[in-house]
Amino acid sequence: MKQILLILLSIITISCNTQIYPLNTNTDVPNNAYIKDLNNELVPYEGTWKGVWDNKTIFIYFKRIKKYLDHKENNPYYKDLLSGKFKVLDSSGSILYDNTSLPDNDTKIEGGGFIKNTEKYLSHYNDFDICGINGSIRINFTDTTKTKLNWQFSDMTDIITPDCPYYNSNPFPQPLPKNIILTKQ
């Protein structure tokens, strides 16, 4: 009984020491702090979104997750962010790309946060399965009902090496649209 009480007290002490900050925090936070979606700003983005471009249909699945970010060696912390998975079909319904089976903490689209003083959310795309193609994605709602999402993808891939299976492909695979309006399903 004494051990159970001691363990319970330890858990309470640790949880009380975690400092929580709102999602729009743009400053350094203490080690193991939690930048949390206190106002549920990410909730409207969650779910399935659909769009059509170049005779292809894309389904994007956004989910809010709590991720441990340790990219700053001496300042790791937790943050709520959007994790994105997608599936792309050609005009006949055949699957061109599908990463929907990836774990939520290891997706190819990972949120960064809201762009300061805007209502646009910034995400990053990294796809090592397609020669390290990468870029940034900006999304924002186009309507008050939050059922239409403006999507802008900026491809930042600068080097494709000869070991890439698509090195001389023409056209080079384009798994994501550059600009599209997505509709919530």
N, C-alpha and C positions, 0 to 999 in steps of 0.2 A: 504494500500500500504506500509505503514511504517513497519507493522508487517511482511509482506512478505519479505521485504528487510532485516529485522533483522534475520528472520529465515534462509534465504539464506546465509547471512553472517556467521551465526553460523555454518551451515553445511560446508561451505568452510573452516572455521577456524579449525573445528574438523578434516576434511579430510586432511588438510595440516599438522596437528600435528601427523598423523599416520606415523610411521617410517617403511619403507619397506626394507627388507633384502633379499638377494638371497637364493634360496632353500638349498644350501650347507652350510648355517650358522650353526656352531656347538658350538656357545657360547650363553650365556644368552642374551636375548634381553629385551628392556624396556617393561613395561606393555602395552598391547594392540598393540604391534608391529605386523607386518605382514611379515611372512617368505613366500615369493611369488615365484612361478615358473616363474621367469622372462625370462628364456631361453627356456621355453616349454619342459623341460626335461621329464616331465611326459606324455606328449601328445602321444608319440609312444606306451605307455602301455595301453592307453584307448581303450575300445572296447571289443569285444567278443573273447574269447580264448577257444579252444577245445582240449581235450586230452582223451586218452583211457588207462585204467589200470584195471587189474583184472576183465575183462568182464564188466566194468562200463565205462560210458562216462560222462565226466565232462565238463560243460560250465561255464566259469568264466567271469564275467562282471566287468571290471575295469573302474572306472570313477574318474577323478580329481575333488576334492572338496576343498572348503575353510572351515576349521574347527576351531572352537574356542576351544583352549586347556587351561583348567584351572586346570590341575593336580598339578601345582606349585601354592600353595595358594596365594602367594604374587606376582606372576609373570605370569598372564594369557596373552596369545597371540594368534594370528591367524596363520594358516599354511596351505599351499596347500599340499594335500597328496592324495594318491590313496585309494579309497574305493572299496571294493570287495564284490560281491554277487556271489553265485554259485547255480547250479542245477546239480544233479547227477542222471543219469538214469541207470537202470540195462540193461542186454543184450536184454531183451524183450521190452525195451522202457518205463518201468514203473518208475515213479519218486521215488527215494529213499530219496533224500534231496532236498529242494528247499527253499531258503531264498531270492529269487529275489524280493519279494514284500516289503522287509524292506526299511525304509527311508534311503537315502544316508548317513545321519549323524549318523546312528545307525546300521551299518552292522557288520557282524561277522569277516570280514577281514578289518583291518585298517592299512594303511601305517604308517611307522615311518620315513623313509627317506633313503637316499643312505648311504651305509656303507662307511665310510671314506676311501679315496684312492682306491676305487673300482668302478666298474660299476654295482654293485649289489644293488638292492633295498630291504629293509627289511620291512616286514609287520608283524602284530601280529594277531593271530586267537584266539578268545574266543567264545565258544559256550555253553551257559548256558542251552540250550535245550537238550544237550547231556552231562549232568552231569558236566558241567564246563570244558570240554575238551579244551585245549589251547596249543598254541605253536607259533613258529616263522616260517615265510615263507621268503625265499630268492629267488628272481627272477632276471634273467638277460637274455639279448638277446644272441642267439647263432649264429646269422647271421647278415650280414651288412644291409639286407633289413628290419630287425626288424619284421619278421613275425614268428619267432620261439622263444619261451620263455622257458628257463630252470627254472623249479620249484622245490624247495627243501623245504619240510615241516619237521620240527623237533617238534615232540610231546613232550610237557613239562608237561603234566598232571601227577601229582604225587600222588594224593589221590582221590579215588572214594569211596564215603560213601555209607552205606547201604540204604539210602533214594533214591539213584539213581535207576531209573527203569531198568538200564542195569547192575546193580551191579555184578551179577554173569553170565552175558551173555558171551557166548563163541561161536563165536568171538565177541568182543566188537565192536560197530559201528565205522567204519573208513570212515568218510565223505570226507576226503581229501587224495589224493595220497601223498606218501613220496617223490618220485622222478618221474618227468614226463617232457616230452617236449610238450608244448602247441603250437598250431598253430592258428594264427590269422584268424578269419572268415571274 
